[in-house]
């Protein structure tokens, strides 16, 4: 059963972000974007274009790019990675091409470290997002094509807070109601940045597409690391209107040596169902854990209806705090 607030209603969202924080001195940041377009329809092939960048910021606020990555891919209607174009070792491309980007795909990526795909690399980060592409595209399909007015199978029930039994999504799926209402308008992303260099040169938005953007910043704060993360999945409709579908901001503090979390808060800004924000209140379960084990700890401590599939993607991305923190030269207070 969905757990509501004391007033009997799900917690409110905070509204889409209009402005993102300026980059901090003595910090390192990883940014990425992933665009999914149907080819020719959402039920058939999906075209994926993705890019990412690592950068360091010195004590005076000057940003220097340290690494970048780009890839393009095609997923068929069975989520099989049928084509991958990226400047990767041939052995890596051959190992992942022709395989479903579903359960086991991420474990397969981790096994390719010796083949030339370091787990902390930008390439690995982009490939790690591929298992979510079919799920993300499902929202694009619903937004553009709607759903037939009849009860539908509900294989997602129990997978996350938003799909809890007896929740809004479950009830609508049983009654044949339209799952998605109009998404809140998403501000033009470049206009949200304090400075154009705060994000890499991303792929231009296309009509009838889904677009994922991420920012992870790690800043020196004495013997601690101050962590900021932004995540937005948006849908661009046929008319070019971009709506925010899943949007989170995260603030956290971790010990610089052990990477143990001492503070973490998540702000849910835009989510598809009223119950979705409930998952954000459960992130305290990660306090006292090390970000070196972020992947396994998120799975163990926020399973099923305690978590959210997209929030888990946000939290799993914290595994990159360690390599980013290692690149910070300063130790400001």
N, C-alpha and C positions, 0 to 999 in steps of 0.2 A: 504494500500500500504506500502511496506517496505521502511523505511527511511534510505538512504545511507549517506555516508560521503560527504563532499563538493566536493571531487574528483569523485563522482558518483559510488563508490564501497563500499562494506561493510568494516568495520574496520578489521584490521588484528589480527590474534591470536598471542600469545606471545611464542608459542612452549611449548612442554611438560616440566614439571619441572624435573631437573636432581638431585637436592639436596634440602632437606627440612631444614628449620631453626632448630638450636639446641634449646632444651628446655630452657626456661628462669628461672632464680631464682625467688623465691616468686611467683609461678604460680600454676595453677591447670589445668589438661588436661583430656579430654574425647576422647577416640579413639574407633573406631568400624570398623568392616569389615563384609560384607555380600556377600556370594557366591551363585550364582544361576546356577544350571545345569539342562538340560532337561532330562526327564525320560519317555519314551526313546527319544522323539523328542521335539523340541521347541513348537510344537502345542499341546502337551499333558501335563502330569504332570510336575511340576517344583519342584526340590528339593532345599531347602534353608538351608544353614548353616550360622550362624551368631555368632559373639562374640564382646564383648565390655569391656572396662576397664576405671575406673577413677583412677587418681593418683594426688598426690600433690608433688610439688618441693619446698624444703626449700630455704633459702637465700643463701646457699652454692651450690645449684644445685643438691642436693641429691633427688632422686625420690622415693616415697613410694606409693605402690598401696593401694587404699582405698576401692575399690569395683570391682567386675567383674561379667559378665553374659555371658551365652551361650544358644543358642537354635537351634533346627532343626525343619523344617516344610515342609509340602507338600501342594502345591496349585494345584488344578485340572485345567482343561482347561477352566473353567468358573471363575477362580480366587477365588474359594471357598477354605478356609483354612481347608483342610480335615484331617490334622494331625499336632499336635504341641507337641514337646517334650522340656520341659524346667522346671527348678526347681521353679515353680510358684505355688501359691495356686490353689487347684483343682477348686475352683469356677471361677478363672480367665481363666484357660484353657478351662473349659466347656463353658464359656460365649463367647469365640471367635471362638472355633472350630465349623466347620459346617456353618460358615457365609462367605459371599463374602468379600474379602478385597478390596472393592471399596468404593464409596461414602457412608459416614456414619460410616465407620469402625473406623476412628480415633476418632470421637466423642464418639463412643462406648468405646474406650480405656479410654478416660478421665472419663467416668462414672464409671470406675472400681477402682477408688482410694480407696474407702472404702472396697473393696473386696481384697485388697492387691497388687494393682498395682499403686504406687505413680507416678504421671505424670512426675516427674523429674528423675525417676529411669532409670538405664541402660536397664532393661527389657522393659520398656515402649518405650524407644528410639529405640530398635531393632524391636519391634512389629510395631512401627509407620512407619518403612520402607517397610513393607509388601505390602501396596497398590501400590508401585512403581514397584514391582517385574515383573508383566506381561508386563508393559511398557518397562522395562529394557530388558526383555527377547526378546521382539520384535526386538530390535536391533541385538541381537545375532542370531536370526532366519534370518534376512535379510543378515547379514554378511556371514553366512554359506550357506544358501540355495538360496539366491538371490530372485528376484521377477520376475514373468512372464512379458513378454514384451507387456503389455496392460494397458489401463487406469485402475486405481484402485479407490475404494471409498476413500474419504478424510475426515473422521470424525474428524481428528485432526486439520483441518484448523481453524485458529483463536485461538487455545489453547495457543500458545506462539509465540515469535518472530520468531523462526526457521520455524514455520508452518504458517506464515502470508500469507494471500491471495496474489497471484502473486509472492511469494517468490520461492526460488530454490526448496524446498521440494514439494511445491504445484505443480509447473510446471512439475517436474519429475514424480510425481504421476499421472498427467494427460496424459503425453506422454508415460508412461510405461518405463521411464528410470530407471536405477539402483540407488536407493536412497543413498546408502553408497559407498563411495570410500574407498580405503585402509586407515585404521587408522594409525596415527603416532605411531611408536614403543614406548611402555611404558617401561621406565627403570625398572629393578628389584627393587621392592619396598623396601626390606630391605637395599639395597645398597644406597637408597636415604636418609636414616636416619643418623643423626649425631651420634647416639648411639643406639644400639639394644633395649635398655629399653625405648626408646621414643615412642614405639608402643607395643601393646600387642602381645602375641603369636597368630598369625593369622592362618587361615586355609590355607594349601598349595594350590597353584593354580592347577587347573585341566584343561585338554584340553576340548574344547567345553564348555565354561562356561562364565558367566559374574561375575565380582568382583567389589564390591563397597568398598571404604576405606574412612574413615573420621578422621580428627584430629581437635579438638577444644581446643585451649589453651587460658587461661585467666590469665594475669599477672598484679600484682600490679604496679601502676605507680603514686605514690602520691595519690591524691584524684580521680584518674581515673583508669579505667581498660583498658589495652591494649589487644586487641583481635586478635587472628590469627586463621584462619580456612583453612583447605585443604580438597578438595573433588576430588575423581577420580572414575569414572566408566570405567572399561576396559573390553575388550573382549579377551578371550584366545581361539585361533582357534584350529582346530584339530591337528595341528603340534606343539602346545605349544607356538606359538608366541602371545605375549600380546600387544594389541594396545589400546591406550588411546582414549576413545570415548567422554566422558564429563569430563573436568578437570578445576577446579577453585581454585584460592587462594584469600583469603579475609583478609584485615586488617581493623580494626575499633577501635574506642576509645569511651568509654561510661563513664558517671559519676558513681562513685562507689556506691553512695547512691540511686540515682533515676534511674540509668541504661539508662538514656537518651543518645542517640547516638549524638556525636558531630563530628565524622568523620567516613567515610566508603569508601573503594575502593575495587573493585573486578577485578582481573586479569583473563581473560578467556584464558586458555592455549590450550585446545583441545576441539573442538565441531564439530558436524556432518555436519552442513550446514553453508554457508557463512554469513547468516544473524544472526546467533545465538549470536555473540558477542555484537550485538546492545543492548541486554537486560542489560548488565553489566553497561552501561552508565546511566541507569535509577535508580540505587540503591540510588542516592542522595535523592530520594523521601522519604526515611526512616529517614533522618536526623531530629532530634528533637523528634523522637518517643522513647518510652521506650521499652527496650528489654523484659520487662515483658509481653508485648502484641505483641511480634514478630510474632506469628502465624497469628493473625487477621490483623495486619498492613501490612504484606507481601501480604496477599490476597486482601486487600482493595486498596493498593497503586500500586501494580504491577500486575494487572489483564491481562489476555489475551495476546495480542501481546506486551504489555509493559514489560512483564517478560519472563521467561524461566522456564519450569517445573523443570529442574534440579537445576537451580539457586535458585528457590523458596525453594527447599529442603535444599540448603546451608543456605539460609537466615532464614528459619524456625528453623534451628538447633541452632540459636542464643538464643532461649528460654532457653537454658541450661547455659547461661552465669551467671545468678543469683545464682544457686546452686553451680557452680564452684567457682565463686567469693567469696562466703561465706566461702569457705574452705581455702582461702589464709590467712596465719598468718601475713606475713610481709606487709610493705607498702613502698617499695623501690621507689626511684626517678630515 
